[in-house]
Amino acid sequence: MNRTVFSLPAQSQYVTRGGLAVQRVVEHFSGQADRLDALIDLLDRRRGVVLSSGTTVPGRYESFDLGFSDPPLVLETTGIDFALTALNPRGEVLIAFLGDMLREPCIVVSERSTSRLAGHILRGEAPLEEDQRTRRASVMSLVRDMVAAFSADDDALLGLFGAFAYDLVFQIEDLVQKRAREADQRDMVLYVPDRLLAYDRATSRGAMLSYEFIWKGKSTSALSRETPASAYARTPRQGFADHAPGEYQATVERAREAFARGDLFEAVPGQLFAEPCERSPAEVFTRLCKINPSPYGALMNLGDGEFLVAASPEMFVRSDGRRVETCPISGTIARGIDAIGDAEQIRQLLNSEKDEF
């Protein structure tokens, strides 16, 4: 998380690399943790994102929360199809901006209005070079174009926030889908916010960043920030599972045999199951943060009745300039009561019998 937010000036203006004029107002405050709690509760009813780091490890993790509600713009993709939608009149200013700025030849816009841009990506041939696979034309080309358009040296926080689905791997690899997908499945949901709440629980410092955007005489100033409700609906549902008892364990045993033969070096067997829950997403997230404070927690209201609650104990990969650090998770276990307890739990994971043959 970026703590420079607490040293930002109260008012500033800048222009993004895409030419969008931005006016930013920063309200600094202390205490008032209830403002963050109120935002978390609001995500039961409004689109938005909260990213939370609930642990402090010097040089690695810091206690910090960042979030927003009622974003003016959303990007949704399924396969090679994409849609940029304004969620309120403020988003229409950003639609006008992006309509002028999306320049990648692979981006084909087939639907254009004041509140929506939709189209598809021209994929092209897969590159022969291994290190160029992720640069193949894909929906990520659109994301890169948007990141470049909104980026500015004056602001390290404004950008795209949301969720990526595992099916994005099909944008990189020419694989055959063996399972049918639901008609309403989305591979990516990303928001562009116009307000950001930053809060440091350790020091009780906070900041509210409010943005106004200007493009070719159009301004978001004085336009309402409210977006349509996207409430969590408590509906009675039955639990289900796509694996019979013992079936998943049998899959693991087959994988172990393949490892022993040298046919596999890594496998991620999966199963799909669900259980009914009486709690709302915000309630589950709040409880999860208390039970298991993690450096990578998240609560997202993705619209269309879809919510994401996350609490990852370890990062997978992060980049800072030219430095890339990876730390893949090989197992999980309960936290210790202190740093020494954590070290003991890590030792148990490393010595786990399940990794022996």
Buried (B, 14 or more C-beta within 10 A) or exposed (E): BEEEBBEBEEEEEBEBEBEBBBBBBBEBEEEBEEEBEEBBBBBBBBBBBBBBBBBBEEEEBBBBBBBBBBBBBBBBBBBBBBBBBBBBBBBBBBBBBBBBBBEBEBBBBEEEEEBBBBBBBEBEEEEEEEEEBEEBBBBBBBBEBBBBBBBBEBBEBBBBBBBBBEBBEBBBEEEEEEEEEEEEEBBBBBBBBBBBBBBBBEEEBBBBBEBBBBBEEBBBEEBEBEBEEBEBEEEEEEEEEEBEEEEBEEBEEEBBEEBEEEEEEEBEEEEEEEEEEEEBBBBBBBEBBEEBBBBBBBBBBBBEEBBBBBBEBBBEEEEEEEEEEEEEEEEEEEBEEEEEEBEEBEEEBEEEEEEEE
